[in-house]
């Protein structure tokens, strides 16, 4: 029998600018796992731009109050009824996709990321900016032992969704790939692309990010005012800006695709049809599947993918969001909880 306690959590009561500190640190009741759920004692949770967009209201909250955070790692403290495959003490990860119906045409065709009944961690259900959280056992992620908790947390959204974006772009091994924007997700995606032998061209406004891209093996790195020196086979955009999508489209060769890795994007400006013609295409990237997560985590351990993180205590969650909003985070911000 577990004795219920209060736990510390960062709670979003209403959206507000990050500079004003929209999250309240308070004690809330310790959650209990329901049927089919596990209870994690969190050790780390990475801070994602989607968390920032929910906190500031760019993405409309689905429930309030809510505990944000969808890149959490922890140890299982309790298991609910009907849980199989997990035991107390196991390490598990939590990602953005918190559940799907399992029976619709999207789920049965391996596209659970498109399920209309899908629920999302830190948006529909409480997330990882807390000392404990409950997770659907069938959507908990197994983590390679070679990756530590603080290293694993940034992989669980930026890494997995970046991997899916590479797949959606259709880039083939050895191809010419463009990465437009070079934040936490692109830092991980370039390592996979280089492992596949791709020639990578990075476009970003930050001189420091260009230098980091070159250090990670980019063939070229430049600003948005510079033309990419070759035509690309595929591109992925990471910046939530419509102008960047058009810039990427201008840079791909005939038959190439641009994968838009964003849950929120401002308006795409008008552009001439000639830039899309010759079977170029635009593809959005929506969420990820458990298969994506399993494939990427195994690949990340074998490459191995290296993460760049700045570590904050749970109490400094507002500071981490504000630094992310100002573009001051190098790599990923991670809340060290346990």
N, C-alpha and C positions, 0 to 999 in steps of 0.2 A: 504494500500500500504506500502510495506517495502522499506526503503531507504538502498541501498547497501553500505556497508562499507568494509574496509579491516580488516582482522582478522590475528591473529598470528597463525603460524603453523610450525611444524617441518617437513622439506621436505628432502627426499632422492633423490639426483640428480644422484649419482652413488655409487655402493657398495664400502665399505672400512672397514678395521678393526674397531671394536668398540672403541678401545683405541685411534684412531685418530679422533673420533667424526664425523661419516658419515652424521649426520643430521644437516641441516642448519635451524636456527630459523629466519623466515622472515615474513613479511606481504604479504598476498596473497588475491586476491579478495574473498569476502564473497560469498559462494555458494548459489544458488537458487534452490529450489525443483522443479523437473520436474513433469510431470504427474505421479501419483501413488507414489510420494515420499513425505517424511516429512523432515523438516529441524530441526536439534537438536542443541541447545546451550549446548555444552558439559560441564559437571562438573567434570568428572573423566574418565581416560582411563588407564587400567592396561597394563603392559609391558609383552609381551609373548616371549618365546624363538623363536617362528616363526618370530616375528618382528626382532629379532637379526639375524636370519639366512638369512632373506631377506636383511637386512642392510649390512651384511658382504659378501653376494653373495653365501652362501651355497645353498640357494634356489634362482634360477634365477628370477629376477624381471620381471614382465609381462608388466609393463609400467614404464617409468621414464620421468620426475620426478613423485614421488608419495608421498603421506602423509601416513605413516604407522599407525598401531594401529587398533585392531579389538575387543577390550573389553571396549567399551565406554558406558557411561551413561549420559543422559542429559534431558532437558525439550524441548518440541516442541515449536519452534518459529513461524513456518509457515507450512502449508500443501499445497501440490500441487493439481492439478485438479484430480478428480476421486478417491480421498482418502476417505475411509469410516472407521469408528471405532476409529479414532484418532482425537483429537482436540488440539488447541493451549493450552499449559500449562500442557499437559499430560507428565508424565515421561516415558521414554523408554530406552531400552538397545539395543546395537548393537553387533552382534557376527561375527564370521569368515565367515559364509555362508551369503553372501550378496544378493543372488538371484539364482533362478533356472528357467528352462523353463516352468515347470508345466505340460508338455504334453508328455514327453518321457516315455519309459517303466519304467525307474527308478523312475521318479516323481510320476507316477500314481500308482505305487506299494508301495508307502511310503518310497522310498529310494532316496529322493532328494539329499542326500549327495553324491550320485554317478552320478548325472546328468552331462552329458558331456558339457552342456551349462552353468554350474554353474559359478557364479562370486563370488569373495571373497574380503572382506573388507580389505583395506590396502595393497592389492596385485593387484586386477583388478580395484578397485575404491578407491578414497581417504578415509582414515580412521580417527581415533579418536585422533591423536596427533595434535589436532587443537582446536580452540575455537568453531568452528561449523563444521558440516558435514551433508550431505544428506544421507538418507537411504530409501530403498524401504519399503513402509509402511507395506506391507504384510510380510516382513522379520524382522521388528522391534519386539523387545521382551518386553513383559509386565513383570514388576518387582513387586514382593510382597512388600507391603508398610513396612513390618517389617524389611526390609533390606535397609540400607542406601546406598547412591551412592558409597562411598568409599569401602563399604563392597561388593556391588554388582559387581563392575567392574571385580575383579579377578575371579568371578564365570562364566563369560560369554564365556570363552574359556577353561581354565584349569579345571574349575568345570564341565562344560557341556561335554567336550570331555572325562574327566575322568569317568563321569557317563556312557557315551556310551561305553568306554573301559571295564567297569565292565560288562555291558550287553553282549558285544561281547565275553568276556572271558567265558561266560556261568556259572559264579559262582552262586551257589544257596545259599539261606539263611542258615546260620549255617555252610557253607563250609569252607575249608582251603584255604586261598587266599595268594598269594605272590605278593608283590609290589617291583619291582626292580628299584631303583632310588627313591628319596624321595624329589622332588622339590615341586613347588607350586601346580601342578595338583594332585600329590599323597597325599599331605596334606589334600586335599578336599575329594579325593576318599576314604581314610581310614575312614573318618567320616561316609560316606554312608555305607561302608562295615560293620563297627562296629554296625551301626543302624540296619543292616540286621542280626546281630548276628554272623557274620563271625569271624573266628579265623585268624588273620592277621599276616603274617611273612614278615618283611621288610629287604631288602638287599640294603645297601648304603655304599659308602666309607667314609662318614663323621661321626665321632663320635657324633657331635652335632645333626645331623639328626637322628641318632639312638636313642639318648636320647629323642628327640621330638616325634619320633614314639612310643616309650614306653609310654610316657606321654599321647598320644592319644589312647592308648589301644592296641598297638601291643603286641601279645603274645611273640614275639621274634624279635630282630633286630640285624643284624650282617653285616660283610663286605663281599666283593665278594670272599675273600679267605676262607670263612667259609661255610661249607655245611649247608643248611637249615635243621633243625633237624627232619622234617617230610616230607612225600610226599604230594604235594599240589594238590588240586582239580582243581585249575586254577591259572594263574599268569598274571600280567600286567607289561610290561616294559615301563618305562618312559625315560630312558637315551637313547640318539640317537646313541648308540654304539652296533654294531653287536655282540660283545663278550657277552654282557649282555643278548641278546636274547637266545644265546646258554646256558648260565648259568641258565636262567629261564626254558628252555626246559628240562635240566637235573633234575630239581627240581620237575616237575609235575608228578603225578601218571599216570598210564595207563588210556586212555580216556580223559586226561586233555588237556586244551587249553592254549596257551600263546597268549595274545592280545598285539600287538606292537603299543603303543601309540606314534607315531612319524610321522611327515610329511617328515622328512629327516633322513636317517640312513646310516652310513658308511657300508662297506661290511660285510655281515655275513660270518664268517669263516667256513671252511669245518668242518663237524662233522659227526660221524658215524651214519648210518641209524638206528641203535638200539636205539638211543636216541629219535627218532621220532616214531618208531614202536609201536605197541599196541594201535593204534588209538589216539596217541597224535596228536595235530595239532597246526599250527601257523596261526594266523589271524592278518591282519593289520586293523587298525582303521582309517577310512578316514572321516574327517570332522564330522558333526553332522546334525541332522534334527531339524526342529522347534519343533517337538514332544519331542525329547530329551531335548531341552532347557526348554520347558514348564514343563515337568515332573520333571526335576532336580531343577528348581527354586522353584517350590512348595515344593519339598522335603527339599531343603536347608532351607526354611523358617520354616518348621515344626520341623526339627530335634532339634535345628537349627544348620546349618553348620557355624563354626567360621573361619574367614579368618585371616591370619597373613600378614600384609603389612608394607612396608616402603614407606612413602609418599614423593614425589618429586614435585616441581613446573614444569610446562611445559618446562621452559627454561633449566631444567636439564635432559632432555630426553637422551642426550648422556651419561651423568653420569650413569643413570639408566641402559642403555644398557651395558656400560662397567662393571658395578658391576655384572650384570647378566652373562656376558661372563667370569668373573673371579670367579664365584661361590660364590659371597659375599652376595647375596640377601637372607634374611631369609623370606621364604614365597614368597610373590609377591611384585614387585615394582608397584606403582600406581602413575600416574601423576594427580595431583589435578589441574584442569583447571579453573572451574567456580569460 
